[in-house]
Amino acid sequence: MRKAAQGWAKHYSEARRLIIEDEGLRYLVAREWGDQLDFDEYLLRCDDEMVPTVIEAFHLALEDAELQFETGVDDDGEFAKDVNTILREDRISFELLNGEMVPFSSQEMHVAVVEPVLRLLTSPGWESVEAAYQAALGEIARGEGANAITDAGTALQEALLALGATGNALGPLIQSARSSGIIAGHDAALVEVLRRAAEWVSADRSVSGDAHNAATASVEDAWLTVHVVGALIVRLSAAQRRA
């Protein structure tokens, strides 16, 4: 918040005013404190369920057109990026989207894919799949998109092995899974996309010469891959159970 405000107290005053009006209060912690101290102390002392409100109020203050004109501070989305990085790194199940703190429980993709696949992977025989999938989520938390995609590819490999495919790499495993009926024809194109994503990361690293320099794959790319891999694992496992 201090980084985003660039030394101006007016953003704290506006955020404090928004909370006071919204909650029907006269002050946040102590009436004799200045606006910034009152706001700061409230953030430290308030109940957990009020923290999203505090963050949203500060974001609104940063987006206030009059304040931007008066202070010259145009956040340009940096505050949301910083907040989301902190939330992701600390595994806090919220994301600041369009000025609103959204819990993962209300994000359809997380509820429909990540939660079911994690429940599935606690079953006996899926330990290596779970380890790779959890590793991918951990890499996303650290902002390592390329590493997350690599781990997601490993999770898919391990899932295919667990389902009975044979091979020592994703390509042969996909071929084996198709010939044995683990992967149906209409799923083959999706699996091929995932194989190419893993190859893309690998090729990018080969060009850079250093895995840590493979910055082409973003966290958003990684989330897409992890969600697709998770959905495919749930689908393939369900097809096996039906058989």
C-alpha positions as CSV (number, residue, x, y, z in Angstrom):
1,M,0.0,0.0,0.0
2,R,2.8,2.4,0.8
3,K,4.5,1.6,-2.4
4,A,1.3,2.3,-4.4
5,A,0.5,5.5,-2.5
6,Q,4.0,6.9,-3.2
7,G,4.1,8.9,0.0
8,W,0.6,10.4,-0.2
9,A,-1.7,10.1,2.8
10,K,-4.8,11.1,0.8
11,H,-5.2,7.5,-0.4
12,Y,-5.4,6.3,3.2
13,S,-7.9,9.0,4.1
14,E,-10.1,8.1,1.2
15,A,-9.9,4.3,1.9
16,R,-10.6,5.0,5.6
17,R,-13.7,7.1,4.6
18,L,-15.0,4.3,2.3
19,I,-14.8,1.7,5.1
20,I,-16.3,4.0,7.7
21,E,-19.3,4.8,5.4
22,D,-19.7,1.2,4.3
23,E,-19.6,-0.2,7.9
24,G,-21.5,2.6,9.6
25,L,-18.6,3.6,11.9
26,R,-17.4,6.9,13.3
27,Y,-13.7,5.8,13.2
28,L,-11.8,2.5,12.7
29,V,-9.7,2.1,15.8
30,A,-9.2,5.4,17.7
31,R,-10.8,8.7,16.9
32,E,-7.7,10.7,18.0
33,W,-5.4,9.1,15.5
34,G,-4.7,10.5,12.1
35,D,-6.3,8.9,9.1
36,Q,-3.3,6.9,8.0
37,L,-2.4,5.5,11.4
38,D,-6.1,4.7,12.1
39,F,-6.3,2.8,8.7
40,D,-2.9,1.0,9.3
41,E,-3.9,-0.2,12.8
42,Y,-7.3,-1.3,11.6
43,L,-5.7,-3.5,8.9
44,L,-3.5,-5.1,11.6
45,R,-6.3,-5.5,14.2
46,C,-9.5,-6.1,12.3
47,D,-11.1,-9.6,12.0
48,D,-9.8,-11.7,9.1
49,E,-13.1,-11.4,7.2
50,M,-12.6,-7.6,7.0
51,V,-9.2,-7.7,5.4
52,P,-10.6,-8.1,1.9
53,T,-12.7,-5.0,2.5
54,V,-9.7,-3.0,3.5
55,I,-7.8,-4.0,0.4
56,E,-10.8,-3.3,-1.8
57,A,-11.1,0.2,-0.2
58,F,-7.5,1.0,-0.8
59,H,-7.8,-0.1,-4.4
60,L,-10.8,2.1,-4.9
61,A,-8.8,5.0,-3.5
62,L,-6.0,4.4,-5.9
63,E,-8.5,4.3,-8.8
64,D,-10.2,7.6,-7.7
65,A,-9.9,10.0,-10.7
66,E,-9.8,13.1,-8.5
67,L,-7.0,11.7,-6.3
68,Q,-5.1,10.7,-9.4
69,F,-5.3,14.2,-10.8
70,E,-4.4,15.8,-7.4
71,T,-1.5,13.5,-6.5
72,G,-0.2,12.5,-9.9
73,V,-0.3,8.8,-8.7
74,D,-1.6,6.5,-11.5
75,D,-1.3,3.0,-10.1
76,D,-1.9,1.4,-13.6
77,G,-2.8,-2.0,-12.0
78,E,0.5,-2.4,-10.1
79,F,-1.2,-2.6,-6.7
80,A,-3.4,-5.5,-7.8
81,K,-0.4,-7.3,-9.3
82,D,1.6,-6.9,-6.1
83,V,-1.4,-8.0,-3.9
84,N,-2.0,-11.1,-6.0
85,T,1.7,-12.0,-6.0
86,I,1.7,-11.9,-2.1
87,L,-1.6,-13.9,-1.9
88,R,-0.3,-16.5,-4.3
89,E,3.1,-16.8,-2.6
90,D,1.5,-17.2,0.8
91,R,-1.2,-19.7,-0.5
92,I,-4.1,-17.4,0.5
93,S,-7.2,-18.4,-1.4
94,F,-8.2,-15.0,-2.7
95,E,-7.4,-12.9,-5.8
96,L,-7.9,-9.2,-6.4
97,L,-9.9,-9.1,-9.6
98,N,-11.3,-5.8,-11.0
99,G,-11.1,-4.3,-7.6
100,E,-12.9,-7.1,-5.8
101,M,-11.3,-9.7,-3.5
102,V,-12.6,-12.9,-5.0
103,P,-12.3,-16.2,-3.0
104,F,-11.2,-19.2,-4.9
105,S,-14.3,-21.0,-3.8
106,S,-16.3,-18.7,-6.1
107,Q,-14.0,-19.2,-9.1
108,E,-15.7,-21.9,-11.3
109,M,-12.4,-23.3,-12.7
110,H,-10.9,-23.8,-9.3
111,V,-14.0,-25.5,-7.9
112,A,-14.6,-27.6,-11.0
113,V,-11.0,-28.7,-11.6
114,V,-8.4,-28.1,-8.9
115,E,-10.4,-29.2,-6.0
116,P,-11.7,-32.4,-7.6
117,V,-8.3,-33.5,-8.9
118,L,-6.7,-32.9,-5.5
119,R,-9.4,-35.1,-3.9
120,L,-8.9,-37.8,-6.6
121,L,-5.1,-37.8,-6.2
122,T,-5.3,-38.7,-2.5
123,S,-6.5,-42.2,-3.6
124,P,-4.0,-45.1,-3.4
125,G,-1.9,-45.4,-6.5
126,W,-1.9,-41.8,-7.4
127,E,0.9,-40.7,-5.1
128,S,3.3,-39.8,-7.9
129,V,0.6,-37.9,-9.8
130,E,-0.3,-35.9,-6.7
131,A,3.4,-35.0,-6.0
132,A,3.8,-33.7,-9.5
133,Y,0.5,-31.8,-9.5
134,Q,1.2,-30.3,-6.1
135,A,4.7,-29.3,-7.4
136,A,3.0,-27.5,-10.3
137,L,0.8,-25.6,-7.9
138,G,3.8,-24.7,-5.8
139,E,5.7,-23.4,-8.8
140,I,2.7,-21.2,-9.6
141,A,2.7,-19.9,-6.1
142,R,6.4,-18.9,-6.6
143,G,5.6,-17.3,-9.9
144,E,7.6,-19.9,-11.9
145,G,5.3,-20.4,-14.9
146,A,7.7,-22.6,-17.0
147,N,8.5,-24.9,-14.1
148,A,4.8,-25.2,-13.3
149,I,4.1,-26.3,-16.9
150,T,6.9,-28.8,-16.8
151,D,5.5,-30.3,-13.5
152,A,2.0,-30.4,-15.0
153,G,3.4,-32.4,-17.9
154,T,5.0,-34.7,-15.4
155,A,1.7,-35.1,-13.6
156,L,0.0,-36.1,-16.9
157,Q,2.8,-38.6,-17.6
158,E,2.4,-40.1,-14.1
159,A,-1.4,-40.2,-14.6
160,L,-1.1,-42.1,-17.9
161,L,1.3,-44.6,-16.2
162,A,-1.2,-45.0,-13.3
163,L,-4.0,-45.7,-15.9
164,G,-1.9,-48.5,-17.6
165,A,-0.1,-46.7,-20.4
166,T,3.6,-47.6,-21.1
167,G,6.5,-45.4,-22.1
168,N,9.2,-43.3,-20.6
169,A,8.2,-39.9,-22.0
170,L,4.9,-38.1,-22.7
171,G,5.0,-38.8,-26.5
172,P,5.2,-42.6,-26.2
173,L,2.8,-42.6,-23.3
174,I,0.2,-40.8,-25.3
175,Q,0.7,-43.2,-28.2
176,S,0.3,-46.2,-25.8
177,A,-2.8,-44.6,-24.1
178,R,-4.5,-44.1,-27.5
179,S,-3.8,-47.6,-28.7
180,S,-5.0,-49.1,-25.5
181,G,-8.2,-47.0,-25.4
182,I,-7.2,-45.0,-22.3
183,I,-7.4,-41.8,-24.4
184,A,-10.4,-41.7,-26.7
185,G,-10.2,-40.1,-30.1
186,H,-11.9,-36.9,-29.1
187,D,-9.4,-36.4,-26.2
188,A,-6.3,-37.0,-28.3
189,A,-6.2,-33.4,-29.7
190,L,-6.3,-32.0,-26.1
191,V,-3.5,-34.3,-24.9
192,E,-1.4,-33.3,-28.0
193,V,-1.8,-29.6,-27.0
194,L,-0.4,-30.4,-23.5
195,R,2.5,-32.3,-25.0
196,R,3.3,-29.4,-27.3
197,A,3.1,-27.0,-24.3
198,A,5.7,-29.1,-22.5
199,E,7.9,-29.1,-25.6
200,W,7.5,-25.4,-25.9
201,V,8.9,-24.8,-22.4
202,S,11.7,-27.3,-23.0
203,A,12.7,-25.6,-26.3
204,D,12.6,-22.2,-24.7
205,R,14.9,-23.4,-22.0
206,S,17.3,-24.9,-24.5
207,V,17.6,-21.6,-26.3
208,S,18.1,-19.6,-23.1
209,G,20.6,-22.2,-21.8
210,D,19.3,-21.7,-18.3
211,A,16.0,-23.0,-16.8
212,H,15.8,-19.9,-14.6
213,N,15.7,-17.7,-17.7
214,A,12.8,-19.4,-19.3
215,A,10.4,-16.4,-18.7
216,T,8.3,-16.9,-21.8
217,A,5.8,-19.0,-19.9
218,S,3.7,-16.8,-17.6
219,V,1.8,-17.7,-14.5
220,E,-1.4,-17.3,-16.6
221,D,0.0,-19.9,-19.1
222,A,0.8,-22.2,-16.2
223,W,-2.7,-21.9,-14.7
224,L,-4.2,-22.7,-18.1
225,T,-2.0,-25.8,-18.4
226,V,-2.6,-26.9,-14.8
227,H,-6.4,-26.5,-15.2
228,V,-6.4,-28.5,-18.5
229,V,-4.2,-31.2,-17.1
230,G,-6.3,-31.5,-14.0
231,A,-9.6,-31.6,-15.9
232,L,-8.1,-34.3,-18.2
233,I,-6.9,-36.4,-15.3
234,V,-10.4,-36.3,-13.7
235,R,-12.0,-37.2,-17.0
236,L,-9.6,-40.1,-17.8
237,S,-9.9,-41.5,-14.3
238,A,-13.7,-41.3,-14.5
239,A,-13.7,-43.1,-17.8
240,Q,-11.6,-45.9,-16.3
241,R,-14.0,-46.2,-13.4
242,R,-16.9,-46.5,-15.8
243,A,-15.1,-49.2,-17.7
